[in-house]
Every structure is written in C-alpha cells, then in structure tokens.
Amino acid sequence: MFKTVLVALPLVALSAPAFAEGDLAIKAKKLDTLEIGTGDTGYGVSVPEYQLETGKSYKLTLKEVGPHGCEWSAEEFFPNTWIRQIDIGRASLEIAGLETVDLDDDAEVTIEFVPIRPGEYDWECEGLGEQGLTGKFVVK
C-alpha cells in the first residue's frame, strides 16, 4: 500500500488545477512608468495603484523626477514575486530578491517581475510616505 500511495501522489499533483492567470511564454506587459516626485511640491506620484494578476509577467519603470529623492521600498510585495531582471542604465541584473531601490537625481530603474501571490501590497519612499510618496500593488 505504501508504494501505491507514493506513485499516486505525483499523479494527484499533476492533475491539480493551476491558479495563476498568466502565460510566461508571452512578453512582459509594460506598465505605465511610475514617476515619483511629481507636482508642485514634488510629493506626488504618477500612478498610485497598479492592478496585476498572478502568473503574468510585467515590466515596471521607476523614475525619480522630483527634488526629494526616494528610497523606494516595497518590502511586502517583492517577496511575493519572481524577479526576472532589473535594468539600470546600460546594466542588467538578474537577482533573487529585492526590498528597496535608491532613486536619486532623475534615476530610472526598470524591473521585470511576475507576481506569484494575490494580495494588496503597499510601497513608499521611506520617510516620505506621509507626504504622499506612496502607492499600492493589487494582485489578483
């Protein structure tokens, strides 16, 4: 009986439905650029909320345009994603994890990622969230 159970377990795993919505064979969807530091005071953001789906590949560009700089933090979001690549100028990085991105002097960083767990995840510029440099990822 023990051997039968061990053989049956892989069959059950293979027949279980997949819950991710995306198809990783499709090119990453380019999201609207997140400009940080917009408006007269430099405490605005161009896109306060992104709607995403699990299993789909996305490409997000972060661009600091204001006078304050931003240590962009999405500490709860990125552990729930698979990061495919990060582009910084002419360099590309392939890393396993990410927590913060330091954006200064019109810096621009592009992150290609796949959300793997549904939920609502906040991001902020550390120390400047109360002034309005904050937003959210909603993953379904």
HELIX and SHEET records of a PDB file:
HELIX    1   1 PHE A    2  SER A   15  1                                  14    
HELIX    2   2 PHE A   78  ASN A   80  5                                   3    
SHEET    1   A 4 LYS A  29  LYS A  30  0                                        
SHEET    2   A 4 TYR A  58  GLU A  64  1                                        
SHEET    3   A 4 LEU A  34  THR A  38  1                                        
SHEET    4   A 4 GLY A  44  VAL A  45 -1                                        
SHEET    1   B 5 LYS A  29  LYS A  30  0                                        
SHEET    2   B 5 TYR A  58  GLU A  64  1                                        
SHEET    3   B 5 GLU A 108  PRO A 115 -1                                        
SHEET    4   B 5 THR A  81  ILE A  88 -1                                        
SHEET    5   B 5 ALA A  91  LEU A  93 -1                                        
SHEET    1   C 5 GLU A  49  LEU A  52  0                                        
SHEET    2   C 5 THR A 134  VAL A 139  1                                        
SHEET    3   C 5 GLY A 119  CYS A 125 -1                                        
SHEET    4   C 5 CYS A  70  SER A  73 -1                                        
SHEET    5   C 5 THR A 100  LEU A 103 -1                                        
END                                                                             
